[in-house]
Amino acid sequence: MVQAYILIQTEVGKASTVAETISKIPGVMQAEDVTGPYDVIVRAQAETVDELGRLVVARVQQVEGITRTLTCPVVHL
């Protein structure tokens, strides 16, 4: 199982709607509005890195109101 944090920038005033929409996507464990350089932080999981990439590109990035994403895979050192 691969997990990642997805840091999301949104259009002004869209953070709550984006977080709510993303929280309903299968594979998303949590989606929260935050303050700072990013507007929403998502924790997601998938079986493989490729599947995680498809989740981000095909599902998350298609949500209306998103302007940029940064995916940070979780590592266990």
One Martini backbone bead per residue (centre of mass of N, CA, C, O) as a GRO file, in nm:
protein
   77
    1MET     BB    1   0.095   0.037   0.024
    2VAL     BB    2   0.035   0.370  -0.085
    3GLN     BB    3   0.114   0.690   0.048
    4ALA     BB    4  -0.018   1.039   0.043
    5TYR     BB    5   0.034   1.378   0.005
    6ILE     BB    6  -0.188   1.641  -0.109
    7LEU     BB    7  -0.115   1.952  -0.234
    8ILE     BB    8  -0.349   2.233  -0.260
    9GLN     BB    9  -0.448   2.466  -0.497
   10THR     BB   10  -0.690   2.729  -0.521
   11GLU     BB   11  -0.932   2.905  -0.576
   12VAL     BB   12  -1.087   3.156  -0.459
   13GLY     BB   13  -1.323   3.010  -0.236
   14LYS     BB   14  -1.276   2.667  -0.297
   15ALA     BB   15  -1.174   2.480  -0.065
   16SER     BB   16  -1.430   2.345   0.054
   17THR     BB   17  -1.535   2.217  -0.207
   18VAL     BB   18  -1.285   2.054  -0.276
   19ALA     BB   19  -1.265   1.886  -0.016
   20GLU     BB   20  -1.545   1.756  -0.037
   21THR     BB   21  -1.509   1.619  -0.313
   22ILE     BB   22  -1.247   1.455  -0.251
   23SER     BB   23  -1.356   1.286  -0.002
   24LYS     BB   24  -1.531   1.095  -0.221
   25ILE     BB   25  -1.282   0.960  -0.321
   26PRO     BB   26  -1.142   0.682  -0.389
   27GLY     BB   27  -0.851   0.672  -0.162
   28VAL     BB   28  -0.948   0.886   0.029
   29MET     BB   29  -0.895   0.960   0.371
   30GLN     BB   30  -0.835   1.285   0.359
   31ALA     BB   31  -0.979   1.631   0.375
   32GLU     BB   32  -0.835   1.960   0.425
   33ASP     BB   33  -0.850   2.269   0.533
   34VAL     BB   34  -0.605   2.533   0.496
   35THR     BB   35  -0.335   2.731   0.576
   36GLY     BB   36  -0.137   2.899   0.343
   37PRO     BB   37   0.007   2.790   0.048
   38TYR     BB   38  -0.224   2.595   0.103
   39ASP     BB   39  -0.577   2.483   0.100
   40VAL     BB   40  -0.531   2.163   0.065
   41ILE     BB   41  -0.518   1.844   0.240
   42VAL     BB   42  -0.431   1.513   0.136
   43ARG     BB   43  -0.503   1.170   0.206
   44ALA     BB   44  -0.369   0.887   0.029
   45GLN     BB   45  -0.439   0.561  -0.135
   46ALA     BB   46  -0.261   0.275  -0.284
   47GLU     BB   47  -0.121  -0.006  -0.420
   48THR     BB   48   0.040   0.187  -0.620
   49VAL     BB   49   0.209   0.431  -0.775
   50ASP     BB   50   0.044   0.426  -1.036
   51GLU     BB   51  -0.234   0.444  -0.899
   52LEU     BB   52  -0.178   0.712  -0.761
   53GLY     BB   53  -0.133   0.874  -1.018
   54ARG     BB   54  -0.419   0.826  -1.131
   55LEU     BB   55  -0.571   0.956  -0.900
   56VAL     BB   56  -0.455   1.238  -0.936
   57VAL     BB   57  -0.500   1.287  -1.248
   58ALA     BB   58  -0.804   1.159  -1.293
   59ARG     BB   59  -0.941   1.288  -1.021
   60VAL     BB   60  -0.827   1.529  -0.859
   61GLN     BB   61  -0.743   1.731  -1.102
   62GLN     BB   62  -1.061   1.742  -1.201
   63VAL     BB   63  -1.134   1.934  -0.993
   64GLU     BB   64  -1.300   2.207  -0.944
   65GLY     BB   65  -1.059   2.477  -0.848
   66ILE     BB   66  -0.791   2.369  -0.931
   67THR     BB   67  -0.439   2.479  -0.985
   68ARG     BB   68  -0.257   2.288  -0.781
   69THR     BB   69  -0.022   2.013  -0.730
   70LEU     BB   70   0.138   1.810  -0.458
   71THR     BB   71   0.310   1.506  -0.431
   72CYS     BB   72   0.371   1.315  -0.112
   73PRO     BB   73   0.522   1.050  -0.035
   74VAL     BB   74   0.533   0.800   0.190
   75VAL     BB   75   0.797   0.713   0.413
   76HIS     BB   76   0.997   0.432   0.550
   77LEU     BB   77   1.307   0.453   0.742
   0.00000   0.00000   0.00000
